[in-house]
Amino acid sequence: MNKYCFFIACLLVSFNINSQNSSFDVMLDSIHRLRRLSENEKSDLDAKFKYAKFASELSYKTKIDSIILKSNTNLAYLYVLKNNLEQSKKLLDKNLKLAYKLNDSSYPILDTYSLLGYYHHIIEIQNDSAYYYYNKALKITRKLKNVSTEIDILNNISNLQFNEHNYVNSNANLIEAINKINLLPKNNKNLDKISYLYNRIALNAKYLKLYDKAIEYHKKALSINNKISDEHEISIYVNKFKNYLDIKINLAEAYKEKKDYKKTLFIYKELLENKSLLKKDPLSYVAILNNKAYTLFLAKNNNTKYINSLFNKAYKISDSLNALYEIASGGNDMAEFYYTVNKKDSALILSKRSYRIGKEIKNHYEVSRSLLMLSKIKKGEAGKQYLYEHIKLNDSLLDIERASRNKFARIQYETDNYIDETKRLTTQNILIVVIGLIIILIFILILIIRIQITKNKMLSFESEQQKANDEIYSLMLRQQAKVEEGRLLERHRISEELHDGILNKLSGSRLGLEFLSMDEDNPNKKNYSFYINEIQSIEREIRDLSHELKNTLLDADKNFITILEEYIHNQSKLNTFTYSINQNNVIFWEDINDYIKINLYRIIQEAIQNTIKHAKATNITINFSINSNNLRVEIIDDGMGFDSTQKNDGIGLVNIESRISKLKGELQIISKPKNGTVLKIQIPLFKSL
């Protein structure tokens, strides 16, 4: 059923991806859905593994390291559950590289460190490496405040210390774990952990030869295990029956070490009354049979046949299960028994096998036991060699035990130093970056200030230039006014001379002629009359001319046009072109702001210079008009022209555009190659400039 669910889920995911054009959001949603399915407790392991693998494959398509890291961590954990530890290790190594790249300290890297610790602890049996990864995981879990995971890691570190015979520090970590778990809700999962931790404390106490304490903690573990609900007797997290067996066996062993064989045998008898024990937990069944036989042997029970049958039954089951530790341990127990009952050949075979398997599984204690027994069985030089090897191994184990008491502290110290050094370097790098940024900001600030100073200078220069332009224009106006004033005075003088001098003389001559014409006998009377009329006509013309010359109304509006025309006239002489200036309607230039007139003069000046330099025009026309309070100017030439649709970065046009912009006006350029150029300018007259 789960297989069908898996294929349906995959098809749905694939359909979603294809139908949505493989969009990132759909892919990400599919990855999250597959992860949830892989974590579903109701699914079997194979189905969960397939979901996780598919999620990992999709994650690689996203090319986002954090997504890949999380999916691979989930898959690595399922590889562990499937006992494919080599593949899990490969994924974990990839995850570690990704974590370093991301500088990550979140749950995926926590899981990566935990699983790497587990791999080196259980598979490689490299306690140093295991402790290194567990310790890094412990620091992260404390940072993340994940108490449940912290308890598990403390327990794993305690296991390492137990394996190194560092029972005191092992107990310290177990007690810390219990203190933390007591803060959590008392559900079945947490009760199971507390029971397990007390059982572990009891084992440490036993190896420290504190047998009464060991018995006390075993009983406490048993009491807590009894509080677990029966409906949760066996689950993925809790196995009440298995816990019960482990605690009872360990309690019996504590009594055995205390030499209270009666209580030991009573516990084993009670456990063996469970007829389904072999089916439920064959390894525990083997341990109980073997331990019962060994306890009877230590208690010097005379029923050697019964003891032998128990040993053989346990050993055969261990062989069938290929339970290497049970074979090595049970073989050493049987070898002692056979040596005592004088079956030395059987003892020799069992001891040699236990020695070989003990070395294979790296269980030094069982290797030491088998060497001691071999030294007793073998006589002469061979026996001595086994004894020397036994002593050498024990001495090395003692050295390892002494060294291990400080080894984990050293690893932790070195790890802390490494972390502190990393933090210091990180802080130093951050400080360097911050100082660098401050220097860059100071440099940028200085640059901005300098740019602003330059802009202010430019603005000041433009302001001064504008003042100078205004002054120049004012001077030109004053000069023009003086010229006009001189002309006016000269006109007055001429008018007065004509009126008072010539006109009076003509009037006198005319009167004399009129008197002569009164003579009726004068034959020239008709001629006199003609000349009198001519003189009167001349008088009228002179009088009209005198009045016109003496007219005080000066055309002030011609000042701007006069200045402009004077400039264009001079340029036309130098550059041989014709020109015309037209006003389509009456423009009162004296009412127009001087600022407008100055800039307009400069615009026309710039346009004519452009025409002279680039257009090679033969005729220039300038038209002025006023419409709706806007002054309109057209500057037309018949020069070479250019493509006005293309961007033109010439300084002349830029200056023209700048001045028009200052006047809040508009510029339109109409030009084509070989078709001349038209500049259309519109300037508002009554907007604030």
Residue pairs with C-beta under 8 A, 6 or more apart in sequence:
2 43
2 44
2 46
2 47
3 46
3 47
5 43
5 47
6 47
6 50
6 51
9 33
9 34
9 37
9 51
10 54
13 30
13 33
13 34
13 54
13 58
16 26
16 29
16 30
17 26
17 27
17 30
20 26
24 62
27 58
27 61
27 62
28 62
28 67
30 58
31 55
31 58
31 59
31 62
31 67
31 71
34 51
34 52
34 54
34 55
34 58
35 51
35 52
35 55
35 70
35 71
35 74
37 43
37 47
37 48
37 51
38 48
38 49
38 51
38 52
38 55
38 74
38 78
39 48
39 74
40 48
41 236
43 51
45 78
45 81
45 82
48 78
49 75
49 78
49 79
49 82
52 71
52 74
52 75
52 78
53 75
55 71
55 74
55 75
56 68
56 71
56 72
56 74
56 75
58 71
59 67
59 68
59 70
59 71
59 72
60 68
62 68
65 98
65 101
65 102
66 102
66 104
66 108
68 98
69 95
69 98
69 99
69 102
69 104
69 108
69 109
69 112
70 107
70 108
72 91
72 94
72 95
72 98
72 108
73 91
73 95
73 107
73 108
73 111
73 112
73 115
75 91
76 88
76 91
76 92
76 95
76 111
76 112
76 115
77 88
77 111
77 115
79 85
79 87
79 88
79 91
80 88
80 115
80 118
80 119
85 119
85 122
85 123
88 115
88 119
89 116
89 119
89 123
92 112
92 115
92 116
92 119
95 108
95 109
95 112
96 109
96 112
96 116
98 104
99 108
99 109
99 112
105 140
105 143
105 144
106 144
107 144
107 146
109 140
110 137
110 140
110 141
110 144
110 146
110 149
113 133
113 134
113 136
113 137
113 140
114 133
114 134
114 137
114 149
114 152
114 153
114 156
116 129
116 133
117 129
117 130
117 131
117 132
117 133
117 134
117 137
117 153
117 156
118 130
118 156
119 130
120 126
120 127
120 129
120 130
120 133
121 127
121 130
121 134
121 156
121 159
121 160
124 130
125 362
127 160
127 163
127 164
127 404
128 407
128 411
130 156
130 160
131 157
131 160
131 408
131 411
131 412
132 411
132 415
134 153
134 156
134 157
134 160
135 157
135 411
135 412
135 415
136 415
137 149
137 153
138 150
138 153
138 154
138 157
139 419
141 149
141 150
141 153
142 150
147 180
147 181
147 183
147 184
148 184
150 177
150 180
151 177
151 180
151 181
151 193
154 173
154 174
154 176
154 177
154 180
155 173
155 174
155 177
155 193
155 196
155 197
155 200
157 173
157 408
158 170
158 171
158 173
158 174
158 177
158 200
159 170
159 200
160 408
161 167
161 169
161 170
161 173
161 404
161 408
162 170
162 200
162 203
162 204
162 207
164 400
164 401
164 404
164 407
164 408
165 207
165 397
165 400
165 401
165 404
166 401
166 404
166 405
166 408
167 204
167 205
167 207
167 208
168 204
168 208
168 405
169 405
169 408
170 200
170 204
171 201
171 204
171 205
174 197
174 200
174 201
174 204
175 201
177 193
177 197
178 194
178 197
178 198
178 201
181 190
181 193
181 194
181 197
182 194
184 190
186 227
188 228
188 229
188 232
188 235
188 237
188 238
189 237
189 238
191 224
191 225
191 227
191 228
191 238
192 225
192 228
192 237
192 238
192 239
192 240
192 243
194 224
195 221
195 222
195 224
195 225
195 228
195 243
195 247
196 221
196 243
197 221
198 217
198 218
198 220
198 221
198 224
199 217
199 218
199 221
199 243
199 246
199 247
199 250
201 217
202 213
202 214
202 215
202 216
202 217
202 218
202 221
202 250
202 251
202 254
203 214
203 250
205 211
205 213
205 214
205 217
206 214
206 250
206 253
206 254
206 257
209 257
211 254
211 257
211 258
212 258
214 254
214 257
215 251
215 254
215 255
215 258
218 247
218 250
218 251
218 254
219 251
221 243
221 247
222 244
222 247
222 248
222 251
225 240
225 243
225 244
225 247
228 238
228 240
228 243
230 240
232 238
232 240
233 239
233 240
233 241
234 240
234 241
234 242
241 280
241 281
242 281
242 284
245 271
245 277
245 281
245 284
246 284
248 267
248 270
248 271
249 267
249 271
249 284
249 287
249 288
249 291
251 267
252 263
252 264
252 267
252 268
252 291
252 295
253 264
253 291
255 261
255 263
255 264
255 267
256 264
256 291
256 295
256 298
259 298
261 295
261 298
261 299
264 291
264 295
265 292
265 295
265 296
265 299
268 288
268 291
268 292
268 295
269 292
271 277
271 288
272 288
272 289
272 292
274 280
277 284
277 285
277 288
278 285
278 317
282 317
282 321
283 321
283 323
283 326
285 317
286 314
286 317
286 318
286 321
286 323
286 326
286 330
287 314
287 326
289 310
289 311
289 313
289 314
289 317
290 310
290 311
290 314
290 315
290 318
290 326
290 329
290 330
290 333
292 310
293 307
293 308
293 310
293 311
293 314
293 333
293 337
294 311
294 333
294 336
294 337
296 303
296 306
296 307
296 310
297 307
297 333
297 336
297 337
297 340
301 307
304 337
304 341
307 337
308 337
311 330
311 333
311 334
311 337
312 334
314 326
314 330
315 327
315 330
315 331
315 334
318 326
318 327
318 330
319 327
324 357
324 360
324 361
325 361
325 363
325 366
327 353
327 354
327 357
328 353
328 354
328 357
328 358
328 361
328 363
328 366
328 370
329 354
329 366
331 350
331 351
331 353
331 354
331 357
331 370
332 350
332 351
332 354
332 366
332 369
332 370
332 373
334 346
334 347
334 350
335 346
335 347
335 348
335 350
335 351
335 354
335 370
335 373
336 347
336 373
338 344
338 346
338 347
338 350
339 347
339 373
339 376
339 377
344 377
347 373
347 377
348 374
348 377
348 378
351 370
351 373
351 374
351 377
352 370
352 374
354 366
354 369
354 370
355 367
355 370
355 371
355 374
357 366
358 364
358 365
358 366
358 367
358 369
358 370
359 367
364 393
364 397
367 393
368 390
368 393
368 394
368 397
371 386
371 387
371 389
371 390
371 393
372 386
372 387
372 390
374 383
374 386
375 383
375 384
375 386
375 387
375 390
376 383
377 383
378 386
466 598
469 598
469 602
470 594
470 595
470 598
473 594
473 597
473 598
473 601
474 594
476 563
477 559
477 563
480 559
480 562
480 563
481 559
484 554
484 559
488 552
488 554
491 549
491 550
492 549
492 550
494 546
494 549
495 545
495 546
495 547
495 549
495 550
496 546
496 550
498 542
498 545
498 546
498 549
499 542
499 543
499 546
499 550
502 542
503 539
503 542
503 543
503 546
506 535
506 538
506 539
506 542
507 539
509 535
510 532
510 535
510 536
510 539
513 528
513 531
513 532
513 535
514 528
514 532
516 522
516 528
517 525
517 528
517 529
517 532
519 525
522 528
556 589
556 590
557 587
557 588
557 589
557 590
558 589
559 589
559 590
560 589
560 592
560 597
560 601
561 581
561 583
561 589
563 601
564 581
564 601
564 604
564 622
565 581
567 601
567 605
568 579
568 581
568 608
568 620
568 622
569 579
571 577
571 608
571 612
572 578
572 579
575 612
576 618
577 611
577 612
577 617
577 618
577 619
577 620
578 618
578 619
578 620
579 619
579 620
579 621
579 622
580 619
580 620
580 621
580 622
581 622
581 624
582 621
582 622
582 623
582 624
583 623
583 624
583 625
584 623
584 624
584 625
585 625
585 626
587 624
587 625
587 626
587 631
589 597
592 631
592 685
593 685
593 689
595 663
595 689
596 631
596 663
596 683
596 685
596 689
599 659
599 662
599 663
600 631
600 633
600 663
600 683
602 655
602 659
603 633
603 656
603 659
603 660
603 681
604 622
604 633
604 635
606 652
606 655
606 656
606 659
607 635
607 652
607 656
607 679
608 620
608 635
609 652
610 650
610 652
610 653
611 617
611 620
611 637
611 639
611 677
613 652
614 639
614 640
614 642
614 650
615 637
615 639
615 640
615 641
615 676
615 677
616 639
616 640
617 637
617 638
617 639
617 676
618 638
619 637
619 638
620 635
620 636
620 637
621 634
621 635
621 636
621 637
622 633
622 634
622 635
622 636
623 632
623 633
623 634
623 636
624 631
624 632
624 633
625 631
625 632
626 632
626 685
629 684
629 685
629 686
630 682
630 683
630 684
630 685
631 682
631 683
631 685
632 680
632 681
632 682
632 683
633 679
633 680
633 681
633 682
633 683
634 678
634 679
634 680
634 681
635 678
635 679
635 681
636 676
636 677
636 678
636 679
637 676
637 677
638 676
639 676
639 677
640 673
640 674
641 671
641 672
641 673
641 674
641 675
641 676
641 677
642 648
642 671
642 672
642 673
642 677
643 671
643 672
643 673
644 669
644 670
644 671
644 672
644 677
653 669
656 667
656 679
657 667
660 666
660 667
660 681
660 683
662 689
663 683
663 684
663 689
664 683
664 684
664 687
664 689
665 681
665 682
665 683
665 684
666 681
666 682
667 679
667 680
667 681
668 679
668 680
668 681
669 677
669 678
669 679
669 680
670 677
670 678
670 680
671 677
671 678
